[in-house]
Amino acid sequence: MSLQQTWRIPAVILFSAAVILGLNMGVRQTFGLFLEPMTLELGISRSNFSLAIAIQNLLWGVLTPVFGILSDRYGTARCLVSGGVLYVIGIVIMAMSQSALGVHVGAGVLVGIAVAACGFPMVLAAVARHFPAEKRSLALGLASSGGSAGQFLLLPTSQIMIQDLGWVTALLVLAGLSALIVPLAAALVGKPGGGTPSVTEDTLWQALRYASRQRDYLLLNAGFFVCGFHVAFIGTHLPGYVVTCNLDPLVGATSLGVIGFFNILGGIAAGFLGGKFRKNQVLAGIYLARAVVISLLLIAPKTEVTLYLFSAAFGLLWLSTVPLTSGLVADIYGPKYMASLFGIVMLSHQVGAFFGAWFGGISYDYNGSYEAVFYISVLLGLLAAALNWPIVDRPVSPGGRTEAATA
């Protein structure tokens, strides 16, 4: 078996996709751990640091459709390699920062571009191309769980490195790990073939125009905005929230690690459930459960046990939306232009992430508390559940309508 054939083995494709997503999602999730030491040493405010993370999330969202289009047209691996290189450069600049400008350029701009270049739409579209429809949902769930595995492994490790080696050395180690994205991209070489897509149009631009006029696609975008708000707010500010509860900072890092561990289970379970039940209804249930879990955190005593229980419950719901949302895009519109169509959905996700990260910093700077944003998160969870429930998840037929009558 040649080396090229080895890279085409489904297990190798899934492993490489999972590790790339683990590095991409895991490394950036550690940035919340650097908020406390970097703001203290560099003399910048939490809102200023949060703005850099918000810029990262916004660029991630704005550029994801661009990289989705480039991936569909020129191939996945090229996008992944460019993302891996920019990830390394951005983190090194962040490590060498002496002011807020370095944080904004490194953690904000360059990492934001990097995350977009090697994010979910590109990786999952490559996975979807290699698996038949009946196995696709589970394959997407397994690949997506890699993002959670990276979070689970990297967050506690990064906190220990910050405490023992200092935040500069910790960032340089993360930069070295990010470089692994480049060789792993070889397993995901390729671009959409000539298979017949579900949408009637033959070109990418026609497919984009068609989807943008569909109610279900717009509802999916609106619901995913909420996912971005939740993930960015919790991921960026949970360590700071733990400190406001008079708990050890390691509890915050461990809590994010617990989220990552349980979302490995949640991502796989979501992929399995998405193959058995209607994906939009599973999504609605996830968003409703998020609202309930956040509400329980607000009323519960703030102890280590409470934070770990919250993290375990929220972890099951964390990125479990991704295989379901991407699966809906593939199911309704076909896998041919999935990277581009899901890339636009990710833009909505990252607009929500921008506000989630930024509002958390503003809330703390002006109120000394994150409570207001937790309440907003509860309301948004209920809204997202209502938005996803009526989505019609059936493929589009040659006539331009779903195979069954839409609501």
C-alpha angles and dihedrals in degrees: 000000000000124000090250091053090049091057088053095059108116093231091053091048091050093046094049092045091049094049093047090051090044091056094040096049098030099052095048091047089060091065091086088065090060094054095087100044096038096048091049096046098039095039096233126138126252090243090054092051090044090052089058090053089045090053089050091053093046093049089046088056099041094048098040093082088048092053089042090058092045090049092051091048105036105018139274101258095062091057092047094050092050090048093051092051094048090047091058094046093047095051092047090053089048090052092051094047119133096175144015090277092067091048091050094047096042107032094025112037107020098037089044090057091044095052089051092050096053102027137122101288095055096041097041093045088056090050092047091054091059100048131065120243094259092056099033100090094053092044090052090048092051093048092046091052087066088073089058094045089056090051092048093050101037103043101062090036091052092049090052090049091050091052097042104031105020130252095277094057091043090056092048090053089051089050089055092051091049089059088070089075089075100063093036090059088076090079092059098050113141145064135231114304129215097278117138112264123215094242116081097231120092100209133065094239092050090050091050092049092047095050093045090062095052120101093216093054091050091049090050090052093049093049093049089055086069093050090055092049092051097045096045094046095048095038094050102036109028091090090051091045090054090055091052087055088059093247129136114274089236087067088063093050091045091048091056088047090052089052089053094048096049092045089060084065093039094052093050091045091049090051090050094046091046088060092051105037138028107291095216092057092048087051091051090052091051093053092046090050090051090056090051094047093050090048091053091051091054094054099037125091110266103245134136090259091052092051093048093048090048090049093049092050095043090044091062087057099037109097095356086106091066103070089042095048094043089043091055090053091051093043095049102035103020131247097272096089098017095124091056097042094044088044090064090049087052089054088062089047091054095046085058089046091053091057094041093054096040098043090052091058093044092049092053096044094050102031104022087232143080094213097106092056091049089057091048088051091055092052092047091051090056090047093051091051090054092047096051099044098075096046113124106223101192123118120264112253127218088265091066094249132096117272089249129039113280124230 
